[in-house]
Amino acid sequence: MKLPRRQFLQFATAAAALPAVPRVAFAQPYPTRPVRWLVAFTAGGSSDILARLMGQWLSERLGQQFVIENRPGAGTNIATEAVVRAAPDGYTLLLATPANAINATLYDRLNFNFIRDIAPVAIIMGAPNVMVVSSALPVKTIPEFIAYAKANPTKVNMASSGVGASSHLSGELFKMMAGVDMVHVPYRGTPSAITDMLGGQVQVMFATVPTAIEHIRAGTLRALAATTSTRLEVLPEIPTVGEFVPGYEASAWWGVGAPRNTPTEIVDKLNKEINAGLADPKVRERLADLGGTVLAGSPDDFGRLIAEETVKWSKVVKFAGLKPE
């Protein structure tokens, strides 16, 4: 049967509108499948511990697994580039750290621009580094360490979790400001560096509190000072580096980044849920046990921190003439 033209057009218009109804009616809120969260360090370190803690929170809150994927290498650039190249749909995230800000100057050529290509989502935690030495090293204070390092310039090996890591640049800042020389020994992650610290193969490390605190409490590593401007609540008896080297301050931080152009509603949703976790007493207690300080805020707050840290560490990288190894 041939329909009149007007009736045909009415049916055609109605039919064309039908598919839009199910799309709206059955659209599901983010996330609808597991989310990959890339950590640029090996398992067992402070970054891994933090990501798994917050990943569990987000999994419970949002009903999908946040799968932690450790992808170390190239000073965090392998994991970072993987996130930069991922689809901007909220299903691939990055645990951002000071290394990302440091690498902007440390590496002459990167296949990405961190500030441009990674959208800040949320800042999670800040934590000081703590200057620890092997129990075999005959020093107990910062002045004693400085004197020993100046008297033995080739005998002090400084461990770090990798070239450009916070543990590395904290040490370089100390070398610059205290006028001492130390041989940098980079590792592929904090756990292996700590293992060699315990064995006496390396003598000093500017380790994050979460990875060093149990060894400090057990007496297997000796803490000389915290790298923050004020003493730590979790280790109040330990002085700050700045008490002996005026103006010294260095802290680690962790946050969440996503590929640029990730929809604002997804960024805002993640930010809201992460901040809810940081307000939860049990999560806050766990972070305090790790020696961390909650740094909740907006995506813009995190973006400003990244920009400030990029400028700060660029000065240290240039002064020390650092190059990736």
Buried (B, 14 or more C-beta within 10 A) or exposed (E): EEEEEEEEEEEEEEEEEEEEEEEEEEEEEBBEEEBBBBBBBBBBBBBBBBBBBBBBBBBEBBEBBBEBEBBBEBBBBEBBBBBBEBEBBBBBBBBBBBBBBBBBBBBEEBEBEBBEBBBBBBBBBBBBBBBBBBEEBEBEEBEBBBEBBEEEEEEBBBBBBBBBBBBBBBBBBBBBBBEBEBEBBBBEBBBBBBEBBBEEEBBBBBBBBBBBBEBBEEEBBBBBBBBBBEBBEBBEEBBBBBEBBEEBBBBBBBBBBBBBEBBEEBBBBBBEBBBBBBEEEEBBEBBEEBBBBBBBBBBEBBBBBBEEBBEBBBEBBEEBEBEBE
